[in-house]
Structure formats: structure tokens, C-alpha cells
Amino acid sequence: MEREIRETLESSAEAAQPVELDQPALGRVSRMDAIQQQKMIEANRHAQGARLQLVRSALRRFEEDEYGDCMNCGECVGFARLKARPESLFCIECQKARERN
């Protein structure tokens, strides 16, 4: 997963560069579309970067034999949750409580 996220970030780096507004080949609407697409790519890269940090944290916890333990209550995160989101930090109950707050 770490490798996949890194590859995604690397492959999208060029597309995330700011759009140059003085490109003669682009019309006004095309420029707006290009800017919007660049902003969406930028937001996706930001989310992927955050997920990469969580994955790296999960790998460190695995090496320290703490993987699968809730960072809040210390209980088991649960196999189904870890299978869906291997980088999960919290059990489902603690995650629900965090989202309510």
C-alpha cells in the first residue's frame, strides 16, 4: 500500500503544478477547467500524502508489535476494520466518538 500511494503521488506530481494563465492555446473556459482539474489533483495528492503518513505509522506500529491496538482505549481495532483500512488508528467505537466530537 505504501508503494502504491508513493507511485500515485509521483505520477500526479506534474499534473498538480499550477496552471499558467498566459498559455495562448487555452481559452477562458479551458483555463477555468484546467485550474479546477489542477485543484482537484492537488486536493487528492494532499489526501494521499496524509494516508501515506498513516500507512507508515501503521508499519512502525507493526514493527513495535502494537499494530491493531486502538490508540485511544488500547482494545483490539478488529480484523474487519483493519482489513478495510489497514492504517486505522482507532477501534470503531473510539472512531465514532471522535467523529461525533
Buried (B, 14 or more C-beta within 10 A) or exposed (E): EEEEBBEBBEEBEEEBEEBEEEEEEBEEEEBEEBBEEBEEBBEBBEEBEEBBEBBEBBBEBEEEEEBBBBBBEEEEBBEEBBEEBBBBBBBEEBBEEEEEE
